[in-house]
């Protein structure tokens, strides 16, 4: 669809202007009338001077830290009685992230054009998640928008802490793996060819390990660019496959079954699900609608499918505990807590406890992740050193032994 710039008057007679996408100028005018805006001028917006992908490269990313700060500031301003449009203008001018500042400016323009905040944030799915939109909608409907932003700030802050702990726990293993790959590449390109040149001048039968090393070195030297191209094409192919519906589902399911990492990811996702469900129930969102919203917010197609299965089971009249048990995602302890919460009518409090249980488990697992991975890294480095030692030094030992015997055992 093309982009059009418009000028018009809203229901209060105030001048408004903005940018809107549509199939034609008539379609944009019709949409403006539906929004209560009388268009005065509509003309096509000029095409961007740079491609969209190039613009994305130069645009700062809106991370969880930016969103947490935005939600906390909105909660403080709205609780103090500052009008929402004035709050957005102040945040737009004080936000250091240019991308988020532009988004806040667009939110302000949408409100000025007569839209509500829910419709405005829904226009930016790359910044605001489905759960974010749902809680903003509940806050607007119930008149507790400041509390919605406070709950969102707490939810996003816990997500940020989990993300930071994962990065911290995987930083050392990632560094070691990258160092091993670089070391193998340098050895194949520079070290082994030097030894191969020495061994070739001896005209001796080399051990099998040495021949394998020399052959792998020759392949690396001659076809390293083909290997790099194959790796790049493989990565691009896998990424393209993961973008498909079936590929994304299988990849997300595979991630949860990986050794060591898989159980941690599963607990983190279930903790996020429990926390989001507690927030939606406490905010007054119906359970069926809440599960639908959360299925789009867990960022895992496999878990999302299981959550939708829970929703379907509840629609058929099953209890939440029975529907959760059918997914085979939750351990018996959590299922028992869900059942108690249903019986006592305090499902939001029990789901909060479930979320805290999973968050404690994830925190413990992440603290011990390096301890679990280090033995594997040590074994991998030991195998690499053993192969290199056998391949490089066995011929030297054989030659030294042959020379020793030829001299009659005299050194």
C-alpha positions in Angstrom: 0.0 0.0 0.0 1.1 3.6 -0.7 1.6 6.3 2.0 -0.4 9.5 2.0 -0.1 12.7 4.0 -3.3 14.3 5.1 -4.6 17.5 6.7 -8.0 17.8 8.2 -10.2 18.9 11.1 -11.3 16.7 14.0 -14.7 16.8 15.8 -13.6 19.7 17.9 -12.6 21.7 14.8 -8.9 21.4 15.5 -6.4 21.1 12.7 -4.8 17.7 12.5 -2.2 16.2 10.1 -0.4 12.9 9.7 0.8 10.0 7.6 -1.5 7.1 6.7 -1.2 4.0 4.4 -4.0 3.1 2.0 -4.8 1.6 -1.3 -5.8 5.1 -2.7 -6.5 8.6 -1.6 -10.2 7.8 -1.5 -9.6 4.9 0.8 -7.6 7.1 3.1 -10.4 9.7 3.1 -13.0 7.1 3.9 -10.9 5.9 6.8 -10.4 9.4 8.1 -14.2 10.0 8.0 -14.6 6.8 10.1 -12.2 8.3 12.6 -14.2 11.5 12.9 -11.7 13.6 10.9 -12.9 15.7 7.9 -10.0 15.6 5.4 -9.0 18.9 3.7 -6.0 17.8 1.7 -4.6 14.3 0.9 -1.6 13.8 -1.3 0.9 11.0 -1.9 3.9 10.9 0.4 7.3 10.8 -1.4 9.1 7.5 -1.4 11.9 7.1 1.1 15.3 8.0 -0.3 16.8 4.9 1.1 15.5 1.3 1.0 13.5 0.1 4.0 16.2 -2.4 5.0 18.8 0.3 5.0 16.7 2.5 7.1 16.3 -0.3 9.6 20.0 -0.7 9.8 20.5 2.9 10.9 17.6 2.8 13.4 18.3 2.3 17.1 16.6 -0.8 18.6 14.0 -0.4 21.3 15.0 -2.8 24.0 13.4 -3.9 27.2 15.2 -1.3 29.2 13.7 1.5 27.1 10.2 0.0 27.5 10.5 -0.4 31.3 11.6 3.2 31.6 8.7 4.4 29.4 6.1 2.4 31.4 7.4 3.6 34.7 7.4 7.2 33.6 3.9 6.9 32.1 2.7 5.4 35.4 4.2 8.3 37.4 2.8 11.0 35.1 -0.7 9.6 34.8 -0.8 8.9 38.6 0.1 12.5 39.2 -2.8 13.7 37.0 -0.8 14.9 34.0 -2.9 14.6 30.8 -1.9 11.7 28.6 -1.0 13.9 25.5 1.1 16.2 27.6 2.8 13.1 29.2 3.6 11.7 25.7 5.0 15.1 24.6 7.3 15.3 27.6 8.5 11.7 27.2 9.1 12.3 23.5 11.4 15.2 24.2 13.3 13.5 27.1 13.8 10.0 25.6 17.3 9.3 24.4 16.4 6.5 22.1 15.5 8.1 18.8 13.4 5.2 17.6 11.3 5.2 20.7 11.0 9.0 20.6 9.7 8.8 17.1 7.1 6.1 18.1 6.0 8.2 21.1 5.6 11.2 18.7 3.4 9.0 16.4 1.3 7.9 19.4 0.8 11.6 20.3 -0.3 12.4 16.7 -2.7 9.4 16.7 -4.3 10.6 19.9 -4.5 14.1 18.4 -6.3 12.6 15.4 -9.0 11.1 17.6 -7.7 7.6 18.2 -7.5 6.0 21.6 -4.2 4.8 23.0 -5.0 1.2 22.3 -5.4 1.8 18.6 -2.3 3.9 18.6 0.0 1.4 20.2 -1.5 -1.4 18.0 0.1 0.4 15.0 3.6 -0.5 16.3 3.7 -4.3 16.7 7.5 -4.3 16.5 7.7 -2.2 19.7 4.6 -3.1 21.7 3.7 -6.7 22.1 0.2 -8.1 22.0 0.2 -8.4 25.8 1.2 -4.7 26.0 -1.7 -3.7 23.8 -4.2 -5.9 25.8 -3.2 -4.4 29.2 -3.4 -0.8 27.8 -6.9 -1.6 26.4 -8.0 -2.9 29.8 -6.5 0.2 31.6 -8.3 2.5 29.2 -11.6 0.7 29.6 -11.5 0.5 33.4 -9.9 3.9 34.0 -6.8 2.4 35.6 -4.3 3.1 32.8 -1.6 4.1 35.4 -1.9 0.7 37.1 -1.6 -1.1 33.7 1.6 0.7 33.0 2.9 -0.2 36.5 2.1 -3.9 35.9 3.7 -3.8 32.4 6.8 -2.2 33.9 7.2 -5.0 36.5 6.5 -7.7 33.8 9.0 -6.2 31.4 11.6 -5.7 34.1 11.5 -9.4 35.0 11.9 -10.3 31.4 14.9 -8.0 31.2 16.6 -9.5 34.2 16.1 -13.0 32.8 17.5 -11.9 29.5 20.6 -10.4 31.2 21.2 -13.4 33.3 21.1 -15.7 30.2 23.6 -13.4 28.4 25.9 -13.4 31.4 25.8 -17.2 31.8 26.4 -17.9 28.1 29.1 -15.2 27.6 32.1 -17.3 28.7 31.1 -20.5 26.8 30.4 -18.5 23.7 33.8 -16.9 24.0 35.5 -20.3 24.4 33.7 -21.8 21.4 34.6 -18.8 19.2 38.2 -19.0 20.3 38.3 -22.8 19.5 36.9 -22.2 16.0 39.5 -19.4 15.3 42.3 -21.5 16.7 41.4 -24.5 14.5 41.2 -22.2 11.4 44.6 -20.6 12.2 46.2 -24.0 12.8 44.9 -25.4 9.5 46.0 -22.4 7.5 49.4 -21.6 9.0 50.7 -24.3 11.4 50.0 -27.6 9.8 51.2 -26.5 6.3 54.6 -25.7 7.8 54.9 -29.1 9.4 53.7 -30.7 6.2 56.5 -29.1 4.3 59.0 -30.5 6.7 57.6 -34.0 6.6 57.4 -34.0 2.8 61.2 -33.6 2.7 61.8 -36.7 4.9 60.1 -39.0 2.4 58.7 -41.2 5.2 55.4 -43.0 5.8 53.4 -40.7 8.0 51.0 -41.9 10.7 47.2 -41.9 10.0 46.5 -39.0 12.3 49.1 -36.9 10.6 47.8 -37.7 7.2 44.3 -36.7 8.3 45.5 -33.4 9.6 47.5 -32.6 6.5 44.5 -33.5 4.3 42.1 -31.3 6.3 44.7 -28.5 6.1 44.9 -28.7 2.4 41.1 -28.7 2.0 40.9 -25.6 4.3 43.7 -23.8 2.4 42.3 -24.6 -1.1 38.5 -24.3 -0.4 38.1 -22.1 2.6 36.1 -19.6 0.6 33.8 -22.3 -0.5 33.4 -23.4 3.1 32.6 -19.9 4.2 30.1 -19.5 1.4 28.5 -22.8 2.4 28.2 -21.7 6.0 26.7 -18.4 5.0 24.2 -20.0 2.6 23.3 -22.6 5.3 22.6 -19.9 7.8 20.5 -17.9 5.4 18.6 -21.0 4.4 17.9 -21.9 8.0 16.8 -18.4 8.8 14.4 -18.4 5.8 13.0 -21.8 6.8 12.5 -20.6 10.4 10.5 -17.6 9.1 7.9 -20.1 7.7 5.1 -21.2 10.0 6.1 -24.9 10.1 9.8 -24.1 10.3 9.3 -21.7 13.2 7.2 -24.3 15.1 9.8 -27.0 14.6 12.7 -24.7 15.5 11.0 -23.5 18.7 10.2 -27.1 19.7 13.8 -28.2 19.0 15.2 -25.3 21.2 13.2 -26.7 24.2 14.7 -30.1 23.7 18.3 -29.1 23.5 20.6 -30.6 26.2 21.3 -28.3 29.2 19.8 -25.2 27.5 16.4 -26.6 26.7 15.1 -27.1 30.2 16.2 -23.6 31.2 14.3 -22.1 28.2 11.2 -24.2 29.0 11.1 -22.9 32.6 11.7 -19.3 31.5 8.8 -19.5 29.0 6.5 -21.1 31.6 7.4 -18.5 34.1 6.6 -15.8 31.6 3.3 -17.5 30.8 2.3 -17.7 34.5 3.3 -14.1 35.1 1.4 -12.8 32.1 -1.7 -14.9 33.1 -1.6 -13.6 36.6 -1.5 -10.0 35.3 -4.3 -10.4 32.8 -6.6 -12.1 35.4 -5.8 -9.4 38.0 -6.6 -6.8 35.4 -10.0 -8.2 34.7 -9.3 -9.8 31.3 -11.6 -12.9 30.7 -9.6 -16.2 30.9 -10.3 -17.2 27.3 -9.3 -13.8 26.0 -6.2 -13.8 28.3 -5.0 -17.1 27.0 -5.4 -16.0 23.4 -3.4 -12.8 24.1 -0.7 -14.6 26.1 -0.2 -17.2 23.3 0.9 -14.4 21.0 3.2 -12.9 23.7 5.3 -16.0 24.8 7.5 -15.8 21.7 7.5 -19.5 21.1 5.2 -21.2 18.6 5.4 -24.6 20.3 4.3 -23.2 23.7 1.8 -20.9 22.1 0.1 -24.0 20.5 -0.1 -25.7 23.9 -1.6 -22.5 25.4 -4.2 -22.4 22.7 -5.0 -26.1 23.5 -5.6 -25.0 27.1 -8.0 -22.3 25.8 -9.9 -24.8 23.7 -10.1 -27.2 26.6 -11.5 -24.4 28.9 -14.0 -23.5 26.2 -15.2 -27.2 26.2 -15.9 -26.8 29.9 -12.7 -28.3 31.4 -11.0 -26.7 34.4 -7.8 -24.8 34.0 -5.9 -27.4 35.9 -7.1 -30.2 33.7 -6.4 -28.2 30.5 -2.9 -27.4 31.8 -2.3 -31.1 32.6 -3.3 -32.1 29.0 -0.5 -29.9 27.6 2.2 -32.0 29.4 4.2 -28.8 30.0 3.7 -28.4 33.8 5.1 -30.6 36.6 2.7 -32.0 39.2 3.6 -29.4 41.8 2.5 -26.6 39.5 -0.7 -28.4 38.5 -1.5 -28.8 42.2 -1.0 -25.1 42.8 -3.3 -24.3 39.8 -6.0 -26.6 41.1 -5.8 -25.0 44.6 -6.0 -21.5 43.0 -9.2 -22.5 41.1 -10.9 -24.0 44.2 -10.0 -20.9 46.3 -10.8 -18.3 43.7 -7.3 -16.9 43.9 -5.9 -18.1 40.6 -4.1 -14.8 40.0 -2.2 -15.1 43.3 -1.4 -18.8 42.7 -0.2 -18.0 39.2 2.1 -15.3 40.6 3.6 -18.0 42.9 4.0 -20.3 40.0 5.8 -17.6 38.1 8.1 -16.9 41.1 8.8 -20.7 41.4 9.9 -20.9 37.8 11.9 -17.6 38.1 13.8 -19.1 41.1 14.4 -22.3 39.1 15.7 -20.3 36.1 17.9 -18.2 38.3 19.4 -21.3 40.0 20.0 -23.0 36.6 21.6 -19.9 35.1 24.0 -19.6 38.0 25.1 -23.2 37.5 25.0 -23.1 33.7 28.7 -22.4 33.4 29.5 -25.2 35.8 27.5 -27.6 33.5 29.0 -26.4 30.3 32.7 -26.2 31.4 33.3 -30.0 31.5 32.1 -30.2 27.9 34.4 -27.4 26.8 37.3 -29.0 28.6 36.6 -32.3 26.9 36.4 -30.6 23.5 39.7 -28.7 24.1 41.3 -31.9 25.3 40.2 -33.8 22.1 41.5 -31.0 19.9 44.9 -30.9 21.7 45.2 -34.7 21.6 44.5 -34.8 17.8 47.1 -32.0 17.2 49.7 -33.7 19.4 49.3 -37.0 17.8 49.3 -35.6 14.3 52.3 -33.3 14.8 54.5 -35.1 17.2 54.0 -38.8 16.2 56.2 -38.4 13.0 58.9 -36.8 15.1 58.9 -39.6 17.6 59.0 -42.2 14.8 61.9 -40.5 13.1 63.8 -40.1 16.4 63.2 -43.8 17.2 64.4 -44.9 13.7 67.5 -42.7 14.0 68.2 -44.1 17.5 68.1 -47.7 16.2 70.2 -46.9 13.2 73.0 -45.7 15.4 72.9 -48.9 17.4 71.2 -47.4 20.4 73.8 -44.6 20.7 72.5 -41.1 21.2 
